[in-house]
Amino acid sequence: MSLPEPLIRLIEQLQRLPGIGPKGAQRLAFHILKNTRDDAERLVEAVREVKERVTYCSVCNNITAVDPCAFCSSTERDPHVICVVEEPQNVGAIERTREFKGLYHVLMGALSPLQGIGPDDLKIKGLLARVTNGVAEVILATNPNVEGEATAIYLARLLKPLGVKVTRIAMGVPVGSDLEYADEVTMHKAMEGRREV
């Protein structure tokens, strides 16, 4: 079946999204085509608004609509404890436990030499600068996979000489998974059973 050029372009763009293959992109494109023009305009406006209004916190690198983010500007969070995660979506997984009351630092990835991601590609300098400001503990909550473990070990080697307590979340989170998919109980146990690195 020959498709109109605008529909082909839409399918190609949708296919660039993570987790969307050719068939999924085609289903989404036909769904968008079938919906009303108002629905399509709302989708376009939502995408445009995210690109215009959502940014990264200048302190912790979490996603936010105001800078600094709600965590960094809160007086109710403990500024002496920083939880380090790989991606902004990992913050939500930890927040769902309703147990952690400290601050966050988002690395924006993990060390991965095979993918060409080294220490300079991550937000490590900002973390080191924050630690010198009276931080007592840094919790390393990177993903329990090869990249996450390598990142945790690297950070521990940098942080320990600064005199800060460095802990690692417990392995209640299955090895090889991502934090964003962990349920509340698993994340709670992982935070509760963290250990010093």
Summary of the structure (lengths in Angstrom):
residues: 197
radius of gyration: 20.0
end to end distance: 58.5
largest distance: 65.7
contacts: 562
relative contact order: 0.11
helix: 49%
strand: 15%
